[in-house]
Amino acid sequence: MSSVHVVGGGPAGLIAAERLAQAGVGVTVHDRMPSVARKLLMAGHGGLNLTHSEALDRFRARYGPAADRLTPMLDAFGPDALRQWCADLGEPTFVGSSGRVFPASFRAVPLVRAWLRRLAELGVRIETRTRWTGWTPDGDLRFVAADGATSQVNAEATLLALGGASWPRLGSDAAWVPLLAERGVLVRTLRPANVGLRVAPSAVFADRFAGTPLKHVALTVPGRPGRSTGDAMVTATGIEGGPVYALGVPVREALDADGRCVLHVDLRPDLTVQDLAQRLSRRRPKESAPSWLRRSIGLDAVSTALLWEAGGGLPTDPAVAAALVKAVPVVVTGTMPIDRAISTAGGVAWSEVDDRLMLHRLPGTFVAGEMLDWEAPTGGYLLQACFSTGVVAARGVQRWLADRGPDGTV
């Protein structure tokens, strides 16, 4: 029986281990944490958004520049396949009102428990509290245990699925970057994605509204493509939430180019400027500005305060107020740190892997999951691509093993 070692016990690594074991390959999974699937369990705190039900052409487009490379992998193991996989584990899924897909239990624990049982039945060995530290001069894998003991393993094939850098406390600390760089592998700089933005609100605004949602707003970066809608959240240092995360790429591009980014917040995306101006034209005598905005166009306290912050006061002219409501400028000075991000951009460059996800410079070593250079918004796209790349990498390992001759050469 062939011997394959998977380094990383997240979704990509575990699905690869499962597929390999089902093909009769002997598999050992190594993870530096006390248990595997920790990021999956963390994602379950929000209901475990596994994938999305939207049309596949729109689904693929969510991956931006990496869409062409990921499309064959999404075709190999897409949303329908992932939902069937869950059902086979005894955890059927449902589609929420937003099109997102969740387990019927709305929890990660039952799914993970069923998955680990299946892996055990398939004979997959899981070794925890073991950190991978690279290769020996002879090409063996090196590991260090929690007690400091070292070991080395001769693997017929290796599959790396070590994640990005956004969850160091759950195991994704990017310690693999220098190990691959030493072997000449090009790794694009890891940067925070799906992350909150830093702005400079006044102390009064931050103290009063931190933790308050900006409901049903639309966000854009002027001069750059993309518009996202939904509920954003005011924080003590900035703004975060789904519509903020969805604009990660244009925000980063603006920050890289100018050191700052102006984010436009449309507080009433359901109304045109003309609609707003008409409603605002009916101001009552002696009516205060906040009352006027609330009664005429339904602005709540946090939205009104945001207008005040942007203009140094509230406008009184209906046309001026309408224009500002449709595009409140918020100056972004940076993103929150990478360890506060949901995911990361960057990783192993696509030019470094073949269509099997094997590293050109390290034959027999495959890469899957967030280690690769792709990013996506929240909504099920992150987990889906991790599963999809894990399945494709496992198939690549099988092809590699099948192509080897009796003496181990290809």
C-alpha positions as CSV (number, residue, x, y, z in Angstrom):
1,M,0.0,0.0,0.0
2,S,1.3,3.5,-0.9
3,S,2.1,5.9,1.9
4,V,0.9,9.5,1.6
5,H,1.3,12.2,4.2
6,V,-1.2,15.1,4.4
7,V,0.1,18.1,6.4
8,G,-2.8,20.1,7.7
9,G,-6.1,18.9,9.2
10,G,-8.5,21.5,7.8
11,P,-11.2,20.9,5.1
12,A,-8.8,20.7,2.2
13,G,-6.5,18.3,3.9
14,L,-9.2,16.1,5.4
15,I,-11.2,15.7,2.2
16,A,-8.0,14.9,0.3
17,A,-7.2,12.2,3.0
18,E,-10.7,10.8,2.6
19,R,-10.5,10.5,-1.1
20,L,-7.1,8.9,-1.0
21,A,-8.1,6.4,1.6
22,Q,-11.2,5.5,-0.4
23,A,-8.8,4.7,-3.3
24,G,-6.9,2.3,-1.1
25,V,-4.0,4.6,-0.3
26,G,-2.5,4.6,3.2
27,V,-2.8,8.1,4.6
28,T,-1.5,9.9,7.7
29,V,-2.7,13.4,8.5
30,H,-0.4,15.7,10.6
31,D,-1.7,18.8,12.4
32,R,0.1,20.9,14.9
33,M,-3.1,21.6,17.0
34,P,-4.5,19.2,19.6
35,S,-7.4,18.3,17.2
36,V,-8.2,18.7,13.5
37,A,-11.0,20.7,11.8
38,R,-10.7,23.6,14.2
39,K,-11.4,26.3,11.6
40,L,-14.4,24.4,10.4
41,L,-15.8,24.2,13.9
42,M,-15.1,27.9,14.3
43,A,-17.1,28.6,11.1
44,G,-19.9,26.6,12.6
45,H,-20.5,29.2,15.2
46,G,-22.2,31.2,12.5
47,G,-24.2,28.2,11.2
48,L,-21.5,26.8,9.0
49,N,-22.1,28.4,5.6
50,L,-20.7,25.5,3.4
51,T,-21.3,26.8,-0.1
52,H,-23.8,28.9,-2.2
53,S,-26.7,27.9,-4.4
54,E,-26.3,30.7,-7.1
55,A,-25.8,29.9,-10.7
56,L,-22.4,28.4,-11.5
57,D,-21.3,31.2,-13.8
58,R,-21.8,33.8,-11.1
59,F,-20.4,31.4,-8.5
60,R,-17.1,31.0,-10.4
61,A,-16.8,34.8,-11.0
62,R,-16.6,35.3,-7.2
63,Y,-13.0,34.1,-7.3
64,G,-11.8,37.1,-9.4
65,P,-8.4,36.6,-11.1
66,A,-8.2,33.0,-9.9
67,A,-11.6,32.0,-11.4
68,D,-10.0,30.4,-14.5
69,R,-7.7,28.2,-12.4
70,L,-10.4,27.3,-10.0
71,T,-13.1,26.6,-12.5
72,P,-12.0,23.0,-13.3
73,M,-11.8,22.3,-9.6
74,L,-15.3,23.6,-9.0
75,D,-16.4,21.5,-11.9
76,A,-14.7,18.4,-10.3
77,F,-16.3,19.0,-6.9
78,G,-18.8,21.8,-6.9
79,P,-21.7,22.9,-4.7
80,D,-24.0,20.0,-5.6
81,A,-21.2,17.5,-4.9
82,L,-20.5,19.1,-1.5
83,R,-24.1,19.0,-0.5
84,Q,-24.3,15.4,-1.5
85,W,-21.2,14.6,0.5
86,C,-22.8,16.2,3.6
87,A,-26.0,14.2,3.0
88,D,-24.0,11.0,2.8
89,L,-22.5,11.8,6.2
90,G,-26.0,12.1,7.6
91,E,-26.1,15.9,7.6
92,P,-28.4,17.1,4.9
93,T,-28.3,20.8,3.9
94,F,-30.7,23.6,3.2
95,V,-30.6,26.8,1.2
96,G,-31.2,30.0,3.3
97,S,-33.0,33.0,2.1
98,S,-29.8,34.6,0.9
99,G,-28.9,31.6,-1.2
100,R,-26.3,30.4,1.2
101,V,-26.1,26.7,2.0
102,F,-26.1,25.3,5.6
103,P,-26.3,22.0,7.4
104,A,-29.9,21.3,8.5
105,S,-28.6,21.2,12.1
106,F,-27.1,24.6,11.6
107,R,-24.0,23.4,13.4
108,A,-20.5,22.1,12.5
109,V,-20.1,19.6,15.4
110,P,-22.4,16.8,14.1
111,L,-20.8,17.0,10.6
112,V,-17.2,17.0,11.9
113,R,-18.0,14.0,14.2
114,A,-19.5,12.0,11.4
115,W,-16.6,12.9,9.1
116,L,-14.0,11.8,11.7
117,R,-15.8,8.5,12.2
118,R,-15.7,7.9,8.4
119,L,-12.0,8.8,8.3
120,A,-11.3,6.3,11.1
121,E,-13.3,3.6,9.4
122,L,-11.2,4.2,6.2
123,G,-8.0,3.7,8.2
124,V,-6.8,7.3,8.0
125,R,-4.3,8.0,10.8
126,I,-4.4,11.4,12.4
127,E,-1.3,12.6,14.3
128,T,-1.9,15.9,16.2
129,R,0.5,18.2,18.1
130,T,3.1,17.7,15.4
131,R,4.5,20.7,13.5
132,W,5.9,20.2,10.1
133,T,9.3,22.0,9.8
134,G,10.4,21.2,6.3
135,W,12.6,18.5,4.7
136,T,15.8,16.7,5.6
137,P,18.7,16.9,3.1
138,D,17.5,13.5,1.9
139,G,14.0,14.8,1.2
140,D,12.2,13.3,4.2
141,L,9.5,15.3,6.0
142,R,10.6,16.7,9.3
143,F,8.2,17.1,12.3
144,V,8.5,18.4,15.8
145,A,6.1,17.2,18.5
146,A,4.7,19.3,21.3
147,D,7.3,17.9,23.7
148,G,10.2,18.9,21.4
149,A,10.8,15.4,20.1
150,T,11.8,15.4,16.4
151,S,10.9,12.8,13.8
152,Q,11.2,12.3,10.0
153,V,9.0,10.5,7.5
154,N,9.7,9.2,4.1
155,A,6.6,9.9,2.1
156,E,5.8,8.6,-1.4
157,A,3.7,11.7,-1.9
158,T,3.0,14.7,0.3
159,L,-0.1,17.0,0.3
160,L,0.3,20.3,2.0
161,A,-2.9,22.0,3.2
162,L,-1.7,24.4,5.9
163,G,-4.1,27.3,5.3
164,G,-3.2,31.0,5.1
165,A,-2.2,33.3,8.0
166,S,-5.6,34.6,9.3
167,W,-6.2,32.1,12.2
168,P,-2.8,31.5,13.9
169,R,-4.6,30.4,17.1
170,L,-6.4,27.7,15.2
171,G,-3.3,26.5,13.3
172,S,-3.0,28.7,10.2
173,D,0.2,30.7,11.0
174,A,1.9,30.7,7.6
175,A,5.0,29.1,9.0
176,W,5.2,27.2,5.8
177,V,6.0,30.3,3.7
178,P,9.8,30.3,4.3
179,L,10.0,26.5,4.0
180,L,8.7,26.7,0.5
181,A,10.6,29.9,-0.4
182,E,13.8,28.1,0.6
183,R,13.0,25.5,-2.1
184,G,12.5,28.3,-4.7
185,V,8.7,28.2,-4.7
186,L,7.2,31.6,-5.4
187,V,4.7,32.6,-2.7
188,R,2.7,35.8,-3.2
189,T,2.6,37.9,-0.1
190,L,-0.2,36.9,2.3
191,R,-2.5,39.8,3.0
192,P,-5.7,40.1,5.0
193,A,-9.0,39.4,3.1
194,N,-12.5,39.5,4.3
195,V,-11.3,41.9,7.0
196,G,-12.5,45.1,8.8
197,L,-11.4,48.5,7.6
198,R,-9.7,51.2,9.6
199,V,-11.3,54.6,9.5
200,A,-10.8,57.6,11.9
201,P,-14.2,58.3,13.5
202,S,-14.5,61.0,16.1
203,A,-14.3,59.8,19.7
204,V,-18.0,60.8,20.2
205,F,-19.1,58.7,17.1
206,A,-17.0,55.7,18.1
207,D,-18.1,55.7,21.7
208,R,-21.8,56.0,20.8
209,F,-22.1,53.8,17.8
210,A,-19.5,51.0,18.1
211,G,-21.3,47.7,17.6
212,T,-24.2,49.4,15.8
213,P,-25.2,48.1,12.3
214,L,-25.6,50.3,9.2
215,K,-28.6,48.4,7.8
216,H,-29.1,47.8,4.1
217,V,-26.4,50.1,2.7
218,A,-24.5,49.9,-0.6
219,L,-20.7,50.4,-0.7
220,T,-18.5,51.4,-3.7
221,V,-14.9,52.5,-4.2
222,P,-15.1,55.4,-6.7
223,G,-13.3,54.7,-9.9
224,R,-13.1,51.0,-9.3
225,P,-15.4,48.2,-10.2
226,G,-17.7,46.6,-7.6
227,R,-20.7,47.4,-5.5
228,S,-21.9,45.5,-2.5
229,T,-25.0,45.7,-0.4
230,G,-26.0,44.5,3.0
231,D,-25.6,45.3,6.6
232,A,-22.2,46.8,7.7
233,M,-21.1,47.1,11.3
234,V,-19.6,50.2,12.9
235,T,-16.6,49.3,15.2
236,A,-14.5,51.4,17.6
237,T,-11.9,51.8,14.9
238,G,-13.8,51.4,11.6
239,I,-16.3,49.4,9.7
240,E,-16.7,45.7,8.9
241,G,-19.3,43.1,7.7
242,G,-20.3,41.3,4.5
243,P,-20.5,44.3,2.1
244,V,-17.2,45.6,3.4
245,Y,-15.5,42.2,2.9
246,A,-16.8,41.9,-0.6
247,L,-14.9,45.1,-1.7
248,G,-11.6,43.8,-0.3
249,V,-9.8,43.8,-3.7
250,P,-10.6,47.4,-4.8
251,V,-10.0,48.7,-1.3
252,R,-6.5,47.1,-1.2
253,E,-5.8,48.4,-4.7
254,A,-6.7,51.9,-3.7
255,L,-4.6,51.6,-0.5
256,D,-1.6,50.3,-2.4
257,A,-1.9,53.1,-4.9
258,D,-2.6,56.1,-2.7
259,G,-2.1,55.0,0.9
260,R,-5.8,55.8,1.5
261,C,-9.1,54.8,0.1
262,V,-12.4,56.7,0.0
263,L,-15.3,54.4,0.5
264,H,-18.8,55.7,-0.6
265,V,-21.7,54.6,1.5
266,D,-25.1,54.7,0.0
267,L,-27.5,54.9,3.0
268,R,-30.6,54.5,0.9
269,P,-29.8,52.2,-2.1
270,D,-33.5,51.6,-2.8
271,L,-34.1,55.3,-3.7
272,T,-32.6,57.5,-6.4
273,V,-31.2,61.0,-5.7
274,Q,-34.3,62.5,-7.3
275,D,-36.6,60.4,-5.0
276,L,-34.6,61.5,-2.0
277,A,-34.6,65.2,-3.0
278,Q,-38.3,65.2,-3.5
279,R,-39.0,63.6,-0.1
280,L,-36.6,65.9,1.6
281,S,-38.2,69.0,0.0
282,R,-41.1,68.7,2.4
283,R,-39.4,69.9,5.6
284,R,-41.7,71.2,8.3
285,P,-41.1,74.6,9.9
286,K,-38.7,74.5,12.8
287,E,-38.1,70.7,12.4
288,S,-34.7,69.6,13.5
289,A,-32.4,68.1,10.9
290,P,-32.3,64.7,12.5
291,S,-36.1,64.6,12.7
292,W,-36.3,65.8,9.1
293,L,-34.0,63.0,7.9
294,R,-35.7,60.4,10.0
295,R,-39.3,61.3,8.9
296,S,-38.6,62.1,5.3
297,I,-36.2,59.3,4.3
298,G,-36.1,57.0,7.3
299,L,-32.5,57.6,8.4
300,D,-31.7,56.2,11.9
301,A,-29.4,57.7,14.4
302,V,-26.2,56.0,13.2
303,S,-26.8,57.0,9.6
304,T,-27.5,60.6,10.5
305,A,-24.3,60.7,12.6
306,L,-22.3,59.3,9.7
307,L,-23.7,62.1,7.6
308,W,-22.6,64.6,10.2
309,E,-19.1,63.1,10.4
310,A,-18.7,63.3,6.6
311,G,-19.9,66.9,6.2
312,G,-18.9,68.5,9.5
313,G,-22.6,69.0,10.2
314,L,-25.9,68.2,8.6
315,P,-26.9,69.7,5.2
316,T,-30.1,71.7,5.0
317,D,-30.5,71.9,1.3
318,P,-32.6,69.0,0.0
319,A,-30.5,68.4,-3.1
320,V,-27.2,68.6,-1.2
321,A,-28.6,66.2,1.5
322,A,-29.9,63.8,-1.1
323,A,-26.5,63.6,-2.9
324,L,-24.7,63.1,0.3
325,V,-27.0,60.3,1.5
326,K,-26.3,58.4,-1.8
327,A,-22.5,58.7,-1.4
328,V,-21.3,59.4,2.1
329,P,-17.5,59.5,1.9
330,V,-15.6,57.5,4.5
331,V,-11.9,57.7,4.4
332,V,-10.2,54.3,4.9
333,T,-6.6,54.4,6.2
334,G,-5.9,50.7,6.2
335,T,-7.2,47.2,7.0
336,M,-7.3,45.4,10.3
337,P,-4.3,43.1,10.9
338,I,-4.1,39.7,9.1
339,D,-4.7,37.8,12.4
340,R,-8.1,39.6,12.6
341,A,-9.1,38.6,9.0
342,I,-11.4,35.8,8.1
343,S,-9.2,34.7,5.2
344,T,-6.1,35.7,3.3
345,A,-5.2,36.7,-0.2
346,G,-1.9,35.6,-1.7
347,G,-0.2,32.3,-1.4
348,V,1.6,29.8,-3.7
349,A,1.6,31.3,-7.2
350,W,-0.4,29.4,-9.8
351,S,2.6,29.3,-12.0
352,E,4.3,27.0,-9.4
353,V,1.7,24.2,-9.7
354,D,0.4,22.0,-12.6
355,D,-3.2,21.1,-13.2
356,R,-2.9,18.4,-10.6
357,L,-1.8,21.0,-8.0
358,M,1.7,19.4,-7.8
359,L,4.6,21.8,-7.3
360,H,6.9,21.9,-10.4
361,R,9.9,22.3,-8.2
362,L,9.0,19.5,-5.8
363,P,7.7,16.5,-7.7
364,G,5.4,14.4,-5.5
365,T,4.4,17.4,-3.3
366,F,0.9,18.8,-3.8
367,V,-0.8,22.0,-2.4
368,A,-4.5,22.6,-1.6
369,G,-6.7,25.0,0.1
370,E,-5.8,28.6,1.2
371,M,-2.1,28.0,0.6
372,L,-2.8,28.7,-3.0
373,D,-3.1,32.3,-4.4
374,W,-6.9,32.9,-4.5
375,E,-9.4,34.7,-2.5
376,A,-13.2,35.0,-2.3
377,P,-15.9,36.8,-0.3
378,T,-17.7,35.2,2.5
379,G,-20.9,33.4,1.5
380,G,-19.8,29.8,1.2
381,Y,-17.1,30.4,-1.5
382,L,-14.2,30.0,0.9
383,L,-15.0,26.6,2.1
384,Q,-16.2,25.4,-1.3
385,A,-12.8,26.2,-2.9
386,C,-11.0,24.5,0.0
387,F,-13.0,21.3,-0.5
388,S,-12.6,21.5,-4.3
389,T,-8.9,22.0,-4.4
390,G,-8.5,19.2,-1.8
391,V,-10.4,16.8,-4.0
392,V,-8.3,17.8,-7.1
393,A,-5.0,17.5,-5.2
394,A,-6.0,14.0,-4.0
395,R,-6.7,13.0,-7.6
396,G,-3.3,14.4,-8.5
397,V,-1.6,12.3,-5.9
398,Q,-3.4,9.2,-7.2
399,R,-2.2,9.9,-10.7
400,W,1.3,10.5,-9.5
401,L,1.4,7.2,-7.6
402,A,-0.1,5.4,-10.6
403,D,2.6,6.8,-12.9
404,R,5.5,5.8,-10.8
405,G,7.5,2.7,-11.9
406,P,8.5,-0.2,-9.7
407,D,11.7,1.6,-8.7
408,G,9.7,4.7,-7.6
409,T,10.6,6.8,-10.6
410,V,8.0,8.5,-12.9
